[in-house]
Amino acid sequence: MKTKPARDGEVALGFDPAECKDAAITFIGVLQSDWAPGEAPKNLRQSREAGGGHGRVVISAPYRDGLRGLQVGQAIWLVLWFDRARRDLIVQAPRHADGPRGTFALRSPVRPNPIAIEAVRITSLDHEAGEIGIDVTDAFDGTPVLDIKPWLDGIDIPPGPED
């Protein structure tokens, strides 16, 4: 993979996490969107402002029964594999920050395991075809889908300091 030069203060791991084989995962489908590298918004807020990206999740045939119980209008978590993201930076120098920060303190797609989560709403659903329309995405067209989980009110919002 071609990588951009490091910015001042950035630290690379010295190895490619993609070469480590600690676990196996299976892609259950693919996300389709209007976004391509160099054209995608940086986050879901920017994507909403740009029209949402016309996201659609296409689930592979063996996994389509797993869509039972999902409904149009429901909020879900999409778990995605940002397959085109750089993986070797452990300290990054984002343009929006006042200095370098550890990867785990950022929402950047650049991370040892390029897993992304997006809280989205189902806009259409075709169980038979395995297609889920979603209200917004900032992921590139062709991004692999790892999992889908329902958003559960009261569970997916951590308690406040007084709770």
QUITAJO-V684779 format. One record per backbone hydrogen bond with DSSP energy under -0.5 kcal/mol. NH is the residue of the N-H (numbers start at 1). CO is the residue of the C=O. Records with the same first field share a line. If there is no record, write none. Layout:
NH->CO / CO
This chain:
10->7
11->91
13->88
17->15
19->16
20->17
22->20
28->145
29->145
30->58
31->143
32->56
34->53
39->36
40->36
47->43
48->44
49->45
50->46
51->48
52->47
54->51
56->32
57->132
58->30
59->57 / 130
60->28
63->60
64->61
66->63
67->64
68->65
70->67
73->122
74->71
76->120
77->149
78->76 / 118
79->77 / 147
80->78 / 116
81->144
82->80 / 114
83->81
85->82
90->11
91->11
92->101
97->94
101->92
103->90
105->102
106->103
111->86 / 109
114->112
115->113
116->80
118->78
120->76 / 118
122->74
123->133
124->133
126->131
130->126
131->126
132->57
133->124
134->55
135->121
137->52
141->35
142->31
143->31 / 140
144->81
145->29
146->79
147->79
149->77
151->75
153->151
155->152
156->152
158->156
163->160
